[in-house]
């Protein structure tokens, strides 16, 4: 069967704001797509057995971006955009 290959979007990872997931046997086994997700930078496979649409649906979080790092070039790729963009109220507490 022919496998589809989709390139992810490379983004700048924001520690503490974005959710980082790792490539492992569990999440590759969970995927049902006959396809691979490729690093948007170098084209290496970052996750097997997933389509972009499927990854978006499965990994989506309410207000965090879900990011996966390419093991080859270390680029961060967007796996799922937030389901809802939330306005953040930043409160600065000053003593
Ligand atoms: Zn890469």
PDB file of the backbone (N, CA, C, O) and the ligand in Angstrom, with CONECT records:
HET     ZN  A 101       1
ATOM      1  N   UNK A   1       0.841  -1.198   0.000  1.00  0.00           N
ATOM      2  CA  UNK A   1       0.000   0.000   0.000  1.00  0.00           C
ATOM      3  C   UNK A   1       0.877   1.249   0.000  1.00  0.00           C
ATOM      4  O   UNK A   1       1.896   1.319   0.687  1.00  0.00           O
ATOM      5  N   UNK A   2       0.469   2.182  -0.752  1.00  0.00           N
ATOM      6  CA  UNK A   2       1.226   3.420  -0.842  1.00  0.00           C
ATOM      7  C   UNK A   2       1.076   4.244   0.432  1.00  0.00           C
ATOM      8  O   UNK A   2      -0.028   4.439   0.940  1.00  0.00           O
ATOM      9  N   UNK A   3       2.196   4.716   0.930  1.00  0.00           N
ATOM     10  CA  UNK A   3       2.161   5.524   2.136  1.00  0.00           C
ATOM     11  C   UNK A   3       2.137   7.001   1.774  1.00  0.00           C
ATOM     12  O   UNK A   3       2.816   7.458   0.855  1.00  0.00           O
ATOM     13  N   UNK A   4       1.330   7.725   2.531  1.00  0.00           N
ATOM     14  CA  UNK A   4       1.322   9.169   2.325  1.00  0.00           C
ATOM     15  C   UNK A   4       2.412   9.786   3.200  1.00  0.00           C
ATOM     16  O   UNK A   4       2.748   9.254   4.258  1.00  0.00           O
ATOM     17  N   UNK A   5       2.935  10.865   2.764  1.00  0.00           N
ATOM     18  CA  UNK A   5       3.968  11.543   3.533  1.00  0.00           C
ATOM     19  C   UNK A   5       3.596  13.018   3.605  1.00  0.00           C
ATOM     20  O   UNK A   5       3.419  13.684   2.586  1.00  0.00           O
ATOM     21  N   UNK A   6       3.485  13.503   4.822  1.00  0.00           N
ATOM     22  CA  UNK A   6       3.110  14.902   5.005  1.00  0.00           C
ATOM     23  C   UNK A   6       4.176  15.617   5.818  1.00  0.00           C
ATOM     24  O   UNK A   6       4.706  15.081   6.791  1.00  0.00           O
ATOM     25  N   UNK A   7       4.472  16.812   5.408  1.00  0.00           N
ATOM     26  CA  UNK A   7       5.464  17.603   6.129  1.00  0.00           C
ATOM     27  C   UNK A   7       4.788  18.457   7.198  1.00  0.00           C
ATOM     28  O   UNK A   7       3.763  19.093   6.954  1.00  0.00           O
ATOM     29  N   UNK A   8       5.380  18.454   8.371  1.00  0.00           N
ATOM     30  CA  UNK A   8       4.866  19.287   9.450  1.00  0.00           C
ATOM     31  C   UNK A   8       5.451  20.692   9.346  1.00  0.00           C
ATOM     32  O   UNK A   8       6.402  20.940   8.605  1.00  0.00           O
ATOM     33  N   UNK A   9       4.861  21.586  10.100  1.00  0.00           N
ATOM     34  CA  UNK A   9       5.308  22.967  10.108  1.00  0.00           C
ATOM     35  C   UNK A   9       6.343  23.168  11.218  1.00  0.00           C
ATOM     36  O   UNK A   9       6.091  22.837  12.377  1.00  0.00           O
ATOM     37  N   UNK A  10       7.488  23.701  10.861  1.00  0.00           N
ATOM     38  CA  UNK A  10       8.520  23.975  11.858  1.00  0.00           C
ATOM     39  C   UNK A  10       8.169  25.246  12.619  1.00  0.00           C
ATOM     40  O   UNK A  10       7.846  26.273  12.022  1.00  0.00           O
ATOM     41  N   UNK A  11       8.235  25.163  13.933  1.00  0.00           N
ATOM     42  CA  UNK A  11       7.912  26.322  14.766  1.00  0.00           C
ATOM     43  C   UNK A  11       8.998  26.535  15.807  1.00  0.00           C
ATOM     44  O   UNK A  11       9.872  25.691  15.999  1.00  0.00           O
ATOM     45  N   UNK A  12       8.926  27.661  16.463  1.00  0.00           N
ATOM     46  CA  UNK A  12       9.850  27.936  17.556  1.00  0.00           C
ATOM     47  C   UNK A  12       9.232  27.425  18.847  1.00  0.00           C
ATOM     48  O   UNK A  12       8.145  27.851  19.237  1.00  0.00           O
ATOM     49  N   UNK A  13       9.923  26.521  19.499  1.00  0.00           N
ATOM     50  CA  UNK A  13       9.415  25.909  20.723  1.00  0.00           C
ATOM     51  C   UNK A  13       9.501  26.890  21.885  1.00  0.00           C
ATOM     52  O   UNK A  13      10.533  27.526  22.098  1.00  0.00           O
ATOM     53  N   UNK A  14       8.416  27.005  22.627  1.00  0.00           N
ATOM     54  CA  UNK A  14       8.362  27.880  23.798  1.00  0.00           C
ATOM     55  C   UNK A  14       8.233  27.021  25.050  1.00  0.00           C
ATOM     56  O   UNK A  14       7.136  26.574  25.384  1.00  0.00           O
ATOM     57  N   UNK A  15       9.345  26.787  25.744  1.00  0.00           N
ATOM     58  CA  UNK A  15       9.303  25.949  26.957  1.00  0.00           C
ATOM     59  C   UNK A  15       8.317  26.524  27.967  1.00  0.00           C
ATOM     60  O   UNK A  15       8.270  27.738  28.169  1.00  0.00           O
ATOM     61  N   UNK A  16       7.534  25.662  28.599  1.00  0.00           N
ATOM     62  CA  UNK A  16       6.561  26.115  29.580  1.00  0.00           C
ATOM     63  C   UNK A  16       5.221  26.487  28.969  1.00  0.00           C
ATOM     64  O   UNK A  16       4.213  26.554  29.672  1.00  0.00           O
ATOM     65  N   UNK A  17       5.203  26.727  27.671  1.00  0.00           N
ATOM     66  CA  UNK A  17       3.945  27.075  27.007  1.00  0.00           C
ATOM     67  C   UNK A  17       3.496  25.965  26.072  1.00  0.00           C
ATOM     68  O   UNK A  17       2.308  25.652  25.990  1.00  0.00           O
ATOM     69  N   UNK A  18       4.438  25.382  25.378  1.00  0.00           N
ATOM     70  CA  UNK A  18       4.103  24.329  24.430  1.00  0.00           C
ATOM     71  C   UNK A  18       4.265  22.959  25.086  1.00  0.00           C
ATOM     72  O   UNK A  18       5.077  22.785  25.995  1.00  0.00           O
ATOM     73  N   UNK A  19       3.496  22.012  24.620  1.00  0.00           N
ATOM     74  CA  UNK A  19       3.584  20.644  25.138  1.00  0.00           C
ATOM     75  C   UNK A  19       4.441  19.819  24.174  1.00  0.00           C
ATOM     76  O   UNK A  19       4.136  19.710  22.986  1.00  0.00           O
ATOM     77  N   UNK A  20       5.515  19.244  24.711  1.00  0.00           N
ATOM     78  CA  UNK A  20       6.426  18.468  23.887  1.00  0.00           C
ATOM     79  C   UNK A  20       6.090  16.985  23.998  1.00  0.00           C
ATOM     80  O   UNK A  20       5.968  16.458  25.104  1.00  0.00           O
ATOM     81  N   UNK A  21       5.943  16.318  22.878  1.00  0.00           N
ATOM     82  CA  UNK A  21       5.755  14.868  22.902  1.00  0.00           C
ATOM     83  C   UNK A  21       6.959  14.215  22.223  1.00  0.00           C
ATOM     84  O   UNK A  21       7.653  14.829  21.412  1.00  0.00           O
ATOM     85  N   UNK A  22       7.180  12.963  22.578  1.00  0.00           N
ATOM     86  CA  UNK A  22       8.341  12.255  22.061  1.00  0.00           C
ATOM     87  C   UNK A  22       7.917  11.105  21.177  1.00  0.00           C
ATOM     88  O   UNK A  22       6.884  10.471  21.392  1.00  0.00           O
ATOM     89  N   UNK A  23       8.731  10.857  20.188  1.00  0.00           N
ATOM     90  CA  UNK A  23       8.489   9.725  19.316  1.00  0.00           C
ATOM     91  C   UNK A  23       8.781   8.438  20.082  1.00  0.00           C
ATOM     92  O   UNK A  23       9.875   8.275  20.621  1.00  0.00           O
ATOM     93  N   UNK A  24       7.825   7.537  20.135  1.00  0.00           N
ATOM     94  CA  UNK A  24       8.063   6.243  20.771  1.00  0.00           C
ATOM     95  C   UNK A  24       7.141   5.187  20.182  1.00  0.00           C
ATOM     96  O   UNK A  24       6.257   5.486  19.378  1.00  0.00           O
ATOM     97  N   UNK A  25       7.365   3.947  20.598  1.00  0.00           N
ATOM     98  CA  UNK A  25       6.592   2.842  20.020  1.00  0.00           C
ATOM     99  C   UNK A  25       5.114   2.955  20.330  1.00  0.00           C
ATOM    100  O   UNK A  25       4.270   2.533  19.540  1.00  0.00           O
ATOM    101  N   UNK A  26       4.802   3.529  21.491  1.00  0.00           N
ATOM    102  CA  UNK A  26       3.396   3.649  21.869  1.00  0.00           C
ATOM    103  C   UNK A  26       2.627   4.547  20.912  1.00  0.00           C
ATOM    104  O   UNK A  26       1.591   4.153  20.376  1.00  0.00           O
ATOM    105  N   UNK A  27       3.135   5.747  20.703  1.00  0.00           N
ATOM    106  CA  UNK A  27       2.334   6.635  19.861  1.00  0.00           C
ATOM    107  C   UNK A  27       2.384   6.235  18.387  1.00  0.00           C
ATOM    108  O   UNK A  27       1.481   6.573  17.622  1.00  0.00           O
ATOM    109  N   UNK A  28       3.430   5.518  17.987  1.00  0.00           N
ATOM    110  CA  UNK A  28       3.439   5.033  16.602  1.00  0.00           C
ATOM    111  C   UNK A  28       2.451   3.887  16.420  1.00  0.00           C
ATOM    112  O   UNK A  28       1.856   3.735  15.353  1.00  0.00           O
ATOM    113  N   UNK A  29       2.278   3.080  17.471  1.00  0.00           N
ATOM    114  CA  UNK A  29       1.316   1.982  17.397  1.00  0.00           C
ATOM    115  C   UNK A  29      -0.121   2.491  17.420  1.00  0.00           C
ATOM    116  O   UNK A  29      -1.022   1.872  16.854  1.00  0.00           O
ATOM    117  N   UNK A  30      -0.320   3.635  18.086  1.00  0.00           N
ATOM    118  CA  UNK A  30      -1.671   4.188  18.173  1.00  0.00           C
ATOM    119  C   UNK A  30      -2.167   4.757  16.850  1.00  0.00           C
ATOM    120  O   UNK A  30      -3.367   4.781  16.576  1.00  0.00           O
ATOM    121  N   UNK A  31      -1.217   5.214  16.035  1.00  0.00           N
ATOM    122  CA  UNK A  31      -1.614   5.817  14.762  1.00  0.00           C
ATOM    123  C   UNK A  31      -2.230   4.790  13.832  1.00  0.00           C
ATOM    124  O   UNK A  31      -1.822   3.629  13.817  1.00  0.00           O
ATOM    125  N   UNK A  32      -3.213   5.220  13.060  1.00  0.00           N
ATOM    126  CA  UNK A  32      -3.892   4.277  12.179  1.00  0.00           C
ATOM    127  C   UNK A  32      -3.703   4.607  10.706  1.00  0.00           C
ATOM    128  O   UNK A  32      -4.216   3.914   9.828  1.00  0.00           O
ATOM    129  N   UNK A  33      -2.974   5.656  10.458  1.00  0.00           N
ATOM    130  CA  UNK A  33      -2.820   6.099   9.080  1.00  0.00           C
ATOM    131  C   UNK A  33      -1.703   5.320   8.385  1.00  0.00           C
ATOM    132  O   UNK A  33      -0.726   4.915   9.014  1.00  0.00           O
ATOM    133  N   UNK A  34      -1.864   5.122   7.094  1.00  0.00           N
ATOM    134  CA  UNK A  34      -0.771   4.540   6.307  1.00  0.00           C
ATOM    135  C   UNK A  34       0.112   5.671   5.808  1.00  0.00           C
ATOM    136  O   UNK A  34       0.275   5.896   4.609  1.00  0.00           O
ATOM    137  N   UNK A  35       0.668   6.363   6.775  1.00  0.00           N
ATOM    138  CA  UNK A  35       1.467   7.510   6.360  1.00  0.00           C
ATOM    139  C   UNK A  35       2.484   7.902   7.405  1.00  0.00           C
ATOM    140  O   UNK A  35       2.477   7.409   8.533  1.00  0.00           O
ATOM    141  N   UNK A  36       3.343   8.787   7.004  1.00  0.00           N
ATOM    142  CA  UNK A  36       4.382   9.272   7.896  1.00  0.00           C
ATOM    143  C   UNK A  36       4.313  10.792   7.966  1.00  0.00           C
ATOM    144  O   UNK A  36       3.962  11.462   6.995  1.00  0.00           O
ATOM    145  N   UNK A  37       4.651  11.309   9.119  1.00  0.00           N
ATOM    146  CA  UNK A  37       4.776  12.751   9.274  1.00  0.00           C
ATOM    147  C   UNK A  37       6.258  13.094   9.227  1.00  0.00           C
ATOM    148  O   UNK A  37       7.074  12.513   9.943  1.00  0.00           O
ATOM    149  N   UNK A  38       6.581  14.042   8.373  1.00  0.00           N
ATOM    150  CA  UNK A  38       7.979  14.384   8.135  1.00  0.00           C
ATOM    151  C   UNK A  38       8.337  15.720   8.761  1.00  0.00           C
ATOM    152  O   UNK A  38       7.501  16.615   8.891  1.00  0.00           O
ATOM    153  N   UNK A  39       9.593  15.829   9.143  1.00  0.00           N
ATOM    154  CA  UNK A  39      10.112  17.092   9.637  1.00  0.00           C
ATOM    155  C   UNK A  39      10.023  18.147   8.530  1.00  0.00           C
ATOM    156  O   UNK A  39      10.433  17.907   7.394  1.00  0.00           O
ATOM    157  N   UNK A  40       9.484  19.312   8.880  1.00  0.00           N
ATOM    158  CA  UNK A  40       9.356  20.377   7.899  1.00  0.00           C
ATOM    159  C   UNK A  40      10.686  20.988   7.519  1.00  0.00           C
ATOM    160  O   UNK A  40      10.781  21.713   6.529  1.00  0.00           O
ATOM    161  N   UNK A  41      11.695  20.705   8.284  1.00  0.00           N
ATOM    162  CA  UNK A  41      13.017  21.256   8.000  1.00  0.00           C
ATOM    163  C   UNK A  41      13.853  20.321   7.127  1.00  0.00           C
ATOM    164  O   UNK A  41      14.320  20.715   6.058  1.00  0.00           O
ATOM    165  N   UNK A  42      14.040  19.076   7.587  1.00  0.00           N
ATOM    166  CA  UNK A  42      14.980  18.187   6.887  1.00  0.00           C
ATOM    167  C   UNK A  42      14.297  17.029   6.168  1.00  0.00           C
ATOM    168  O   UNK A  42      14.939  16.344   5.372  1.00  0.00           O
ATOM    169  N   UNK A  43      13.014  16.793   6.427  1.00  0.00           N
ATOM    170  CA  UNK A  43      12.307  15.731   5.714  1.00  0.00           C
ATOM    171  C   UNK A  43      12.413  14.353   6.338  1.00  0.00           C
ATOM    172  O   UNK A  43      11.889  13.387   5.782  1.00  0.00           O
ATOM    173  N   UNK A  44      13.079  14.236   7.483  1.00  0.00           N
ATOM    174  CA  UNK A  44      13.127  12.953   8.182  1.00  0.00           C
ATOM    175  C   UNK A  44      11.744  12.613   8.739  1.00  0.00           C
ATOM    176  O   UNK A  44      10.942  13.505   9.018  1.00  0.00           O
ATOM    177  N   UNK A  45      11.474  11.321   8.897  1.00  0.00           N
ATOM    178  CA  UNK A  45      10.212  10.893   9.514  1.00  0.00           C
ATOM    179  C   UNK A  45      10.271  11.227  11.005  1.00  0.00           C
ATOM    180  O   UNK A  45      11.181  10.780  11.704  1.00  0.00           O
ATOM    181  N   UNK A  46       9.317  12.002  11.489  1.00  0.00           N
ATOM    182  CA  UNK A  46       9.276  12.285  12.915  1.00  0.00           C
ATOM    183  C   UNK A  46       8.227  11.433  13.628  1.00  0.00           C
ATOM    184  O   UNK A  46       8.316  11.230  14.839  1.00  0.00           O
ATOM    185  N   UNK A  47       7.236  10.936  12.890  1.00  0.00           N
ATOM    186  CA  UNK A  47       6.231  10.064  13.487  1.00  0.00           C
ATOM    187  C   UNK A  47       5.626   9.194  12.388  1.00  0.00           C
ATOM    188  O   UNK A  47       5.190   9.691  11.349  1.00  0.00           O
ATOM    189  N   UNK A  48       5.612   7.882  12.641  1.00  0.00           N
ATOM    190  CA  UNK A  48       5.064   6.946  11.653  1.00  0.00           C
ATOM    191  C   UNK A  48       3.617   6.594  11.983  1.00  0.00           C
ATOM    192  O   UNK A  48       3.204   6.633  13.142  1.00  0.00           O
ATOM    193  N   UNK A  49       2.876   6.258  10.975  1.00  0.00           N
ATOM    194  CA  UNK A  49       1.488   5.772  11.077  1.00  0.00           C
ATOM    195  C   UNK A  49       0.479   6.853  11.451  1.00  0.00           C
ATOM    196  O   UNK A  49      -0.601   6.560  11.965  1.00  0.00           O
ATOM    197  N   UNK A  50       0.838   8.083  11.191  1.00  0.00           N
ATOM    198  CA  UNK A  50      -0.083   9.176  11.465  1.00  0.00           C
ATOM    199  C   UNK A  50      -0.227  10.078  10.238  1.00  0.00           C
ATOM    200  O   UNK A  50       0.706  10.253   9.454  1.00  0.00           O
ATOM    201  N   UNK A  51      -1.436  10.646  10.100  1.00  0.00           N
ATOM    202  CA  UNK A  51      -1.637  11.746   9.157  1.00  0.00           C
ATOM    203  C   UNK A  51      -1.724  13.019   9.983  1.00  0.00           C
ATOM    204  O   UNK A  51      -1.940  12.972  11.194  1.00  0.00           O
ATOM    205  N   UNK A  52      -1.553  14.157   9.321  1.00  0.00           N
ATOM    206  CA  UNK A  52      -1.643  15.429  10.034  1.00  0.00           C
ATOM    207  C   UNK A  52      -3.004  15.617  10.690  1.00  0.00           C
ATOM    208  O   UNK A  52      -3.108  16.068  11.831  1.00  0.00           O
ATOM    209  N   UNK A  53      -4.037  15.262   9.946  1.00  0.00           N
ATOM    210  CA  UNK A  53      -5.404  15.421  10.447  1.00  0.00           C
ATOM    211  C   UNK A  53      -5.625  14.550  11.685  1.00  0.00           C
ATOM    212  O   UNK A  53      -6.217  14.986  12.672  1.00  0.00           O
ATOM    213  N   UNK A  54      -5.144  13.327  11.611  1.00  0.00           N
ATOM    214  CA  UNK A  54      -5.293  12.387  12.717  1.00  0.00           C
ATOM    215  C   UNK A  54      -4.507  12.860  13.948  1.00  0.00           C
ATOM    216  O   UNK A  54      -4.989  12.781  15.078  1.00  0.00           O
ATOM    217  N   UNK A  55      -3.300  13.348  13.705  1.00  0.00           N
ATOM    218  CA  UNK A  55      -2.475  13.840  14.815  1.00  0.00           C
ATOM    219  C   UNK A  55      -3.125  15.052  15.474  1.00  0.00           C
ATOM    220  O   UNK A  55      -3.133  15.179  16.698  1.00  0.00           O
ATOM    221  N   UNK A  56      -3.669  15.937  14.646  1.00  0.00           N
ATOM    222  CA  UNK A  56      -4.346  17.122  15.182  1.00  0.00           C
ATOM    223  C   UNK A  56      -5.499  16.707  16.094  1.00  0.00           C
ATOM    224  O   UNK A  56      -5.660  17.245  17.189  1.00  0.00           O
ATOM    225  N   UNK A  57      -6.293  15.752  15.636  1.00  0.00           N
ATOM    226  CA  UNK A  57      -7.455  15.291  16.404  1.00  0.00           C
ATOM    227  C   UNK A  57      -7.036  14.584  17.687  1.00  0.00           C
ATOM    228  O   UNK A  57      -7.658  14.770  18.733  1.00  0.00           O
ATOM    229  N   UNK A  58      -5.996  13.783  17.608  1.00  0.00           N
ATOM    230  CA  UNK A  58      -5.596  12.956  18.746  1.00  0.00           C
ATOM    231  C   UNK A  58      -4.817  13.732  19.803  1.00  0.00           C
ATOM    232  O   UNK A  58      -5.052  13.576  21.002  1.00  0.00           O
ATOM    233  N   UNK A  59      -3.893  14.567  19.349  1.00  0.00           N
ATOM    234  CA  UNK A  59      -2.973  15.206  20.291  1.00  0.00           C
ATOM    235  C   UNK A  59      -3.447  16.583  20.764  1.00  0.00           C
ATOM    236  O   UNK A  59      -2.862  17.159  21.682  1.00  0.00           O
ATOM    237  N   UNK A  60      -4.496  17.106  20.144  1.00  0.00           N
ATOM    238  CA  UNK A  60      -4.907  18.488  20.416  1.00  0.00           C
ATOM    239  C   UNK A  60      -5.130  18.760  21.905  1.00  0.00           C
ATOM    240  O   UNK A  60      -5.670  17.931  22.637  1.00  0.00           O
ATOM    241  N   UNK A  61      -4.696  19.943  22.321  1.00  0.00           N
ATOM    242  CA  UNK A  61      -4.955  20.410  23.670  1.00  0.00           C
ATOM    243  C   UNK A  61      -5.691  21.734  23.570  1.00  0.00           C
ATOM    244  O   UNK A  61      -5.653  22.415  22.545  1.00  0.00           O
ATOM    245  N   UNK A  62      -6.360  22.081  24.655  1.00  0.00           N
ATOM    246  CA  UNK A  62      -7.217  23.257  24.634  1.00  0.00           C
ATOM    247  C   UNK A  62      -6.447  24.539  24.307  1.00  0.00           C
ATOM    248  O   UNK A  62      -6.816  25.295  23.408  1.00  0.00           O
ATOM    249  N   UNK A  63      -5.395  24.754  25.043  1.00  0.00           N
ATOM    250  CA  UNK A  63      -4.714  26.044  24.871  1.00  0.00           C
ATOM    251  C   UNK A  63      -3.192  25.918  24.751  1.00  0.00           C
ATOM    252  O   UNK A  63      -2.463  26.884  24.976  1.00  0.00           O
ATOM    253  N   UNK A  64      -2.727  24.731  24.397  1.00  0.00           N
ATOM    254  CA  UNK A  64      -1.295  24.554  24.194  1.00  0.00           C
ATOM    255  C   UNK A  64      -1.033  23.987  22.807  1.00  0.00           C
ATOM    256  O   UNK A  64      -1.817  23.208  22.266  1.00  0.00           O
ATOM    257  N   UNK A  65       0.095  24.406  22.255  1.00  0.00           N
ATOM    258  CA  UNK A  65       0.520  23.779  21.007  1.00  0.00           C
ATOM    259  C   UNK A  65       1.238  22.482  21.358  1.00  0.00           C
ATOM    260  O   UNK A  65       2.000  22.429  22.324  1.00  0.00           O
ATOM    261  N   UNK A  66       0.996  21.444  20.579  1.00  0.00           N
ATOM    262  CA  UNK A  66       1.672  20.173  20.807  1.00  0.00           C
ATOM    263  C   UNK A  66       2.781  20.046  19.761  1.00  0.00           C
ATOM    264  O   UNK A  66       2.549  20.147  18.556  1.00  0.00           O
ATOM    265  N   UNK A  67       3.989  19.822  20.269  1.00  0.00           N
ATOM    266  CA  UNK A  67       5.185  19.923  19.450  1.00  0.00           C
ATOM    267  C   UNK A  67       5.975  18.627  19.520  1.00  0.00           C
ATOM    268  O   UNK A  67       6.041  17.990  20.572  1.00  0.00           O
ATOM    269  N   UNK A  68       6.568  18.239  18.409  1.00  0.00           N
ATOM    270  CA  UNK A  68       7.456  17.074  18.402  1.00  0.00           C
ATOM    271  C   UNK A  68       8.784  17.498  17.795  1.00  0.00           C
ATOM    272  O   UNK A  68       8.836  18.248  16.820  1.00  0.00           O
ATOM    273  N   UNK A  69       9.868  16.989  18.404  1.00  0.00           N
ATOM    274  CA  UNK A  69      11.193  17.380  17.940  1.00  0.00           C
ATOM    275  C   UNK A  69      11.749  16.341  16.975  1.00  0.00           C
ATOM    276  O   UNK A  69      11.647  15.136  17.207  1.00  0.00           O
ATOM    277  N   UNK A  70      12.333  16.824  15.901  1.00  0.00           N
ATOM    278  CA  UNK A  70      13.002  15.941  14.944  1.00  0.00           C
ATOM    279  C   UNK A  70      14.310  15.460  15.552  1.00  0.00           C
ATOM    280  O   UNK A  70      15.116  16.257  16.031  1.00  0.00           O
ATOM    281  N   UNK A  71      14.514  14.130  15.526  1.00  0.00           N
ATOM    282  CA  UNK A  71      15.733  13.583  16.117  1.00  0.00           C
ATOM    283  C   UNK A  71      16.949  13.838  15.228  1.00  0.00           C
ATOM    284  O   UNK A  71      18.086  13.834  15.701  1.00  0.00           O
ATOM    285  N   UNK A  72      16.706  14.055  13.960  1.00  0.00           N
ATOM    286  CA  UNK A  72      17.816  14.241  13.020  1.00  0.00           C
ATOM    287  C   UNK A  72      18.387  15.657  13.088  1.00  0.00           C
ATOM    288  O   UNK A  72      19.597  15.833  13.228  1.00  0.00           O
ATOM    289  N   UNK A  73      17.523  16.660  12.989  1.00  0.00           N
ATOM    290  CA  UNK A  73      18.031  18.033  12.904  1.00  0.00           C
ATOM    291  C   UNK A  73      17.656  18.875  14.118  1.00  0.00           C
ATOM    292  O   UNK A  73      18.056  20.035  14.214  1.00  0.00           O
ATOM    293  N   UNK A  74      16.886  18.296  15.052  1.00  0.00           N
ATOM    294  CA  UNK A  74      16.488  18.966  16.294  1.00  0.00           C
ATOM    295  C   UNK A  74      15.452  20.076  16.118  1.00  0.00           C
ATOM    296  O   UNK A  74      15.162  20.811  17.062  1.00  0.00           O
ATOM    297  N   UNK A  75      14.906  20.195  14.930  1.00  0.00           N
ATOM    298  CA  UNK A  75      13.872  21.209  14.713  1.00  0.00           C
ATOM    299  C   UNK A  75      12.586  20.796  15.429  1.00  0.00           C
ATOM    300  O   UNK A  75      12.287  19.610  15.568  1.00  0.00           O
ATOM    301  N   UNK A  76      11.833  21.806  15.880  1.00  0.00           N
ATOM    302  CA  UNK A  76      10.551  21.537  16.523  1.00  0.00           C
ATOM    303  C   UNK A  76       9.441  21.664  15.490  1.00  0.00           C
ATOM    304  O   UNK A  76       9.359  22.652  14.760  1.00  0.00           O
ATOM    305  N   UNK A  77       8.597  20.655  15.444  1.00  0.00           N
ATOM    306  CA  UNK A  77       7.516  20.608  14.464  1.00  0.00           C
ATOM    307  C   UNK A  77       6.166  20.642  15.174  1.00  0.00           C
ATOM    308  O   UNK A  77       5.970  20.000  16.206  1.00  0.00           O
ATOM    309  N   UNK A  78       5.250  21.400  14.599  1.00  0.00           N
ATOM    310  CA  UNK A  78       3.911  21.514  15.177  1.00  0.00           C
ATOM    311  C   UNK A  78       3.099  20.266  14.856  1.00  0.00           C
ATOM    312  O   UNK A  78       2.863  19.949  13.691  1.00  0.00           O
ATOM    313  N   UNK A  79       2.673  19.559  15.907  1.00  0.00           N
ATOM    314  CA  UNK A  79       1.890  18.339  15.726  1.00  0.00           C
ATOM    315  C   UNK A  79       0.393  18.651  15.792  1.00  0.00           C
ATOM    316  O   UNK A  79      -0.398  18.095  15.030  1.00  0.00           O
ATOM    317  N   UNK A  80       0.015  19.540  16.704  1.00  0.00           N
ATOM    318  CA  UNK A  80      -1.393  19.914  16.821  1.00  0.00           C
ATOM    319  C   UNK A  80      -1.506  21.342  17.335  1.00  0.00           C
ATOM    320  O   UNK A  80      -0.871  21.719  18.320  1.00  0.00           O
ATOM    321  N   UNK A  81      -2.319  22.120  16.654  1.00  0.00           N
ATOM    322  CA  UNK A  81      -2.582  23.489  17.079  1.00  0.00           C
ATOM    323  C   UNK A  81      -3.617  23.470  18.207  1.00  0.00           C
ATOM    324  O   UNK A  81      -4.393  22.520  18.304  1.00  0.00           O
ATOM    325  N   UNK A  82      -3.644  24.490  19.054  1.00  0.00           N
ATOM    326  CA  UNK A  82      -4.626  24.537  20.150  1.00  0.00           C
ATOM    327  C   UNK A  82      -6.055  24.540  19.607  1.00  0.00           C
ATOM    328  O   UNK A  82      -6.332  25.107  18.550  1.00  0.00           O
ATOM    329  N   UNK A  83      -6.956  23.895  20.352  1.00  0.00           N
ATOM    330  CA  UNK A  83      -8.352  23.845  19.906  1.00  0.00           C
ATOM    331  C   UNK A  83      -9.007  25.209  20.032  1.00  0.00           C
ATOM    332  O   UNK A  83      -9.941  25.542  19.302  1.00  0.00           O
ATOM    333  N   UNK A  84      -8.509  25.970  20.950  1.00  0.00           N
ATOM    334  CA  UNK A  84      -9.090  27.296  21.129  1.00  0.00           C
ATOM    335  C   UNK A  84      -8.000  28.256  21.568  1.00  0.00           C
ATOM    336  O   UNK A  84      -7.268  27.993  22.523  1.00  0.00           O
ATOM    337  N   UNK A  85      -7.905  29.342  20.877  1.00  0.00           N
ATOM    338  CA  UNK A  85      -6.885  30.311  21.253  1.00  0.00           C
ATOM    339  C   UNK A  85      -7.410  31.130  22.427  1.00  0.00           C
ATOM    340  O   UNK A  85      -8.431  31.812  22.335  1.00  0.00           O
ATOM    341  N   UNK A  86      -6.690  31.039  23.509  1.00  0.00           N
ATOM    342  CA  UNK A  86      -7.155  31.674  24.728  1.00  0.00           C
ATOM    343  C   UNK A  86      -6.374  32.954  24.998  1.00  0.00           C
ATOM    344  O   UNK A  86      -5.144  32.977  24.957  1.00  0.00           O
ATOM    345  N   UNK A  87      -7.108  33.993  25.268  1.00  0.00           N
ATOM    346  CA  UNK A  87      -6.442  35.228  25.663  1.00  0.00           C
ATOM    347  C   UNK A  87      -5.828  35.007  27.037  1.00  0.00           C
ATOM    348  O   UNK A  87      -6.496  34.565  27.972  1.00  0.00           O
ATOM    349  N   UNK A  88      -4.585  35.310  27.137  1.00  0.00           N
ATOM    350  CA  UNK A  88      -3.922  35.095  28.411  1.00  0.00           C
ATOM    351  C   UNK A  88      -3.805  36.408  29.165  1.00  0.00           C
ATOM    352  O   UNK A  88      -3.302  37.410  28.656  1.00  0.00           O
ATOM    353  N   UNK A  89      -4.276  36.361  30.367  1.00  0.00           N
ATOM    354  CA  UNK A  89      -4.122  37.518  31.249  1.00  0.00           C
ATOM    355  C   UNK A  89      -2.897  37.302  32.106  1.00  0.00           C
ATOM    356  O   UNK A  89      -2.856  36.412  32.956  1.00  0.00           O
ATOM    357  N   UNK A  90      -1.926  38.111  31.872  1.00  0.00           N
ATOM    358  CA  UNK A  90      -0.699  37.970  32.629  1.00  0.00           C
ATOM    359  C   UNK A  90      -0.713  38.936  33.807  1.00  0.00           C
ATOM    360  O   UNK A  90      -0.770  40.155  33.644  1.00  0.00           O
ATOM    361  N   UNK A  91      -0.661  38.360  34.971  1.00  0.00           N
ATOM    362  CA  UNK A  91      -0.697  39.167  36.179  1.00  0.00           C
ATOM    363  C   UNK A  91       0.684  39.212  36.804  1.00  0.00           C
ATOM    364  O   UNK A  91       1.272  38.177  37.117  1.00  0.00           O
ATOM    365  N   UNK A  92       1.175  40.370  36.975  1.00  0.00           N
ATOM    366  CA  UNK A  92       2.478  40.528  37.605  1.00  0.00           C
ATOM    367  C   UNK A  92       2.293  40.897  39.050  1.00  0.00           C
ATOM    368  O   UNK A  92       1.703  41.925  39.381  1.00  0.00           O
ATOM    369  N   UNK A  93       2.802  40.052  39.897  1.00  0.00           N
ATOM    370  CA  UNK A  93       2.730  40.346  41.326  1.00  0.00           C
ATOM    371  C   UNK A  93       4.023  40.998  41.771  1.00  0.00           C
ATOM    372  O   UNK A  93       5.103  40.419  41.656  1.00  0.00           O
ATOM    373  N   UNK A  94       3.901  42.160  42.261  1.00  0.00           N
ATOM    374  CA  UNK A  94       5.095  42.871  42.722  1.00  0.00           C
ATOM    375  C   UNK A  94       4.988  43.173  44.205  1.00  0.00           C
ATOM    376  O   UNK A  94       3.996  43.733  44.671  1.00  0.00           O
ATOM    377  N   UNK A  95       5.994  42.804  44.916  1.00  0.00           N
ATOM    378  CA  UNK A  95       5.991  43.042  46.351  1.00  0.00           C
ATOM    379  C   UNK A  95       6.250  44.521  46.651  1.00  0.00           C
ATOM    380  O   UNK A  95       6.284  44.918  47.815  1.00  0.00           O
TER     381      UNK A  95
HETATM  382 ZN    ZN A 101      14.513  17.450  10.896  1.00  0.00          ZN
END
